[in-house]
Amino acid sequence: MSGLSSYLLSTLSKVGGIGGSGVPDFHFTIGDKIEGTTGNSIWELHNALSTDGKREATVFVFEKTRGSSYTTVAQNALKRMRTLRHPGMLRYLEGAETSDAIYIATERVTPLTLVSLDSDDSNSELKRWGLYKVAETLRFINEDCKLVHANVSMASVFVTRAGEWRLGGLELVDVLSGDPAGSQIYRHYTAAVPGYAAHMAPEMQSQSWSNVESGKPGAIDGWGLACLIYQTYNGALTAASQLHAQGSIPKLLWPMYQRMLVTDLRRRTTSGEFLQSASRPQSFLDSAFIRTSLFLENIAVKEESEKTEFFSGLASVIEGFPHSYCKYKILPELLKVMEFGGGGAKVLGSIIQIGKGLDEEEYNELVSPAIVQLFGSNDRALRFSLLEHIGSFITAIPTNIVSKKVFPDFVTGFLDAAPAIREATVKASLAIAPKIGQKALNNDLIKQLVRMIADPEPGIRTNALICIGKLCTAKKGVLNLEGDGVSEPSQRYVICPALLQALRDPFPPVRSASLAVANACAARWDPADIARRVIPAVSLMLVDGERPVRVAAFKAINAMVARVETHSQTMPDTAIKKTVPDPSVSTTSASSSAKERQSDAAVASMNAQTEAAANMAAVSDGWSGWAVSSLSSTI
């Protein structure tokens, strides 16, 4: 084996193997390296996937060949990642240490140093929310855990798919006062952190440890937060002298930022104090985006009245939120709320709104399962909202799922005791019809709509007729019904009798709708049925007491007469068939009886009379009609 091949295999084994995990007790397959982090960290970052293929991750890999100082801070980072948990911290999944390397698997993230921080509105909100989360996490570390992070900068912050910031970089985390005194790792190993000198606090540069211990617990990290703010709005930080230039730092933030750079540790603003001050009304961290995010994070402890008020206005609030944040942060929270029976119709509206921005694969993965489950709910408000918005989501759900899981629950709405649900179900029929197949359309949906023509509510009867008409005359590109749509037997034997029955409805709009549907469907009806059954019934509407009904009746009957006339022109002149002698049989056969000769003569006589009557009809249209009728009756 060549030296190059041996080197490649050795390298792959150290990082777990591209094709599988080669690290003991480490259940992640390490993939491609994330480029662009060299010089910012002691770690190499790799995209990774759990060995069961269900979870994406980022793996931090440290090679121990770099030296003992670097190994010490990497081991400290692994230790702190295992023991510190907070929503604002980089989420630890798994870690392992071998004789050659240290591995830490976290949620899938991207270093903040590789993320564009343009000054558009969506990024502005994400930056504010990011600073809020970092400050909140530092407050937890300083005040609750009595620890010092001591390494806050852009290089220690990572961004999730939703755009949220996570605090990492735990290499120097330690207690404020150590035992034995002076043993804290941040006092001795800052040189092991790349680029640390640019954001090092002045008391650490001067090693004024007595001032550190007597000052506020979060004073060191207050300075680090100020450095992060500077980098967020002004870019690279290469020297401490840059920190006093405002640049693009927002005016609302500038006074608080300056107080975090005070050299007196007893007066310097800590992360907790910054959070409290910046969250006041009309201050830097007071925005609809942050309020919405905080409410969703703490929704489990909110009162029902608070939830109702929040969800009522959520759909309008999130319109301007970043799409990635809505998709990966807000949508999962809303689906979780729906899963446990909260929020109802108001939450559904927000879910559907976010769902409009998803592609088909994402929609089927995130939204479709929840919506399918909601159709089985007994909550009428929720069902009404589903029916009202069905057109905005039903097209994204696969046809087989709609047919098997959604449609059986959908048709129960036709039988609901609430008129509003029945009417919404009727209206929603047009949206669901293209997704259920021709068999269910003709055997179930059309029959249910026909049944609704007899509903006690006149508005429902009218809408049912209109839906039937649209389904019967649907064109490709409009409803895209499967196959030929509503079949001819359904139109002839199910819909036609129902329309004739609706002509006797006491509610005038129902009669008008029935005439309009009959007019639209006449082109697909049998002309004989139109002449014998439909035109006689429609003719009664020509003298209806309501003018709109009379107008609709004249339109319908004119169209039907034209349909019948066109068909009549294709019919033969007579229905009587002429008898043609069979040449194979001899007319002079001696075996023919006298009775047969008499019968032939009678038939010949009738044919002659019929031909004469037809000739008369060609000469005079005025009186030939009754002559033919008389002749026919005689025959």
HELIX and SHEET records of a PDB file:
HELIX    1   1 GLY A    3  LYS A   14  1                                  12    
HELIX    2   2 LYS A   64  ARG A   66  5                                   3    
HELIX    3   3 SER A   68  THR A   83  1                                  16    
HELIX    4   4 LEU A  112  LEU A  114  5                                   3    
HELIX    5   5 ASP A  121  ARG A  139  1                                  19    
HELIX    6   6 PHE A  140  ASP A  144  3                                   5    
HELIX    7   7 MET A  154  SER A  156  5                                   3    
HELIX    8   8 LEU A  170  LEU A  172  5                                   3    
HELIX    9   9 ILE A  185  HIS A  188  1                                   4    
HELIX   10  10 THR A  190  ALA A  192  5                                   3    
HELIX   11  11 TYR A  196  HIS A  199  5                                   4    
HELIX   12  12 PRO A  202  GLN A  205  1                                   4    
HELIX   13  13 TRP A  209  SER A  214  1                                   6    
HELIX   14  14 ALA A  219  ASN A  234  1                                  16    
HELIX   15  15 ALA A  240  HIS A  244  5                                   5    
HELIX   16  16 TRP A  254  ARG A  259  1                                   6    
HELIX   17  17 SER A  271  ALA A  278  1                                   8    
HELIX   18  18 ALA A  288  GLU A  297  1                                  10    
HELIX   19  19 ILE A  299  VAL A  301  5                                   3    
HELIX   20  20 GLU A  304  VAL A  317  1                                  14    
HELIX   21  21 ILE A  318  GLY A  320  5                                   3    
HELIX   22  22 HIS A  323  TYR A  325  1                                   3    
HELIX   23  23 CYS A  326  ILE A  330  3                                   5    
HELIX   24  24 LEU A  331  GLU A  339  1                                   9    
HELIX   25  25 GLY A  344  GLY A  355  1                                  12    
HELIX   26  26 GLU A  360  LEU A  366  1                                   7    
HELIX   27  27 SER A  368  LEU A  374  1                                   7    
HELIX   28  28 ARG A  380  GLU A  388  1                                   9    
HELIX   29  29 ILE A  390  PHE A  393  1                                   4    
HELIX   30  30 ILE A  394  ALA A  396  5                                   3    
HELIX   31  31 THR A  399  ILE A  401  1                                   3    
HELIX   32  32 VAL A  402  VAL A  406  3                                   5    
HELIX   33  33 PHE A  407  PHE A  410  1                                   4    
HELIX   34  34 VAL A  411  LEU A  415  5                                   5    
HELIX   35  35 PRO A  419  ILE A  432  1                                  14    
HELIX   36  36 ALA A  433  LYS A  435  5                                   3    
HELIX   37  37 GLY A  437  ALA A  440  1                                   4    
HELIX   38  38 LEU A  441  LEU A  445  3                                   5    
HELIX   39  39 ILE A  446  ARG A  451  1                                   6    
HELIX   40  40 MET A  452  ALA A  454  5                                   3    
HELIX   41  41 PRO A  458  CYS A  472  1                                  15    
HELIX   42  42 GLU A  488  PRO A  489  1                                   2    
HELIX   43  43 SER A  490  ILE A  495  3                                   6    
HELIX   44  44 CYS A  496  ALA A  502  1                                   7    
HELIX   45  45 PRO A  508  CYS A  521  1                                  14    
HELIX   46  46 ALA A  522  ARG A  524  5                                   3    
HELIX   47  47 PRO A  527  ASP A  529  1                                   3    
HELIX   48  48 ILE A  530  VAL A  534  3                                   5    
HELIX   49  49 ILE A  535  SER A  539  1                                   5    
HELIX   50  50 LEU A  540  VAL A  543  5                                   4    
HELIX   51  51 ARG A  547  SER A  568  1                                  22    
HELIX   52  52 ALA A  594  VAL A  619  1                                  26    
HELIX   53  53 SER A  624  THR A  634  1                                  11    
SHEET    1   A 5 PHE A  28  LYS A  33  0                                        
SHEET    2   A 5 GLU A  44  SER A  50 -1                                        
SHEET    3   A 5 GLU A  56  GLU A  63 -1                                        
SHEET    4   A 5 ALA A 101  GLU A 107 -1                                        
SHEET    5   A 5 TYR A  92  GLU A  97 -1                                        
SHEET    1   B 3 THR A 110  PRO A 111  0                                        
SHEET    2   B 3 VAL A 157  VAL A 159 -1                                        
SHEET    3   B 3 TRP A 165  LEU A 167 -1                                        
SHEET    1   C 2 LEU A 147  VAL A 148  0                                        
SHEET    2   C 2 ASP A 174  VAL A 175 -1                                        
END                                                                             
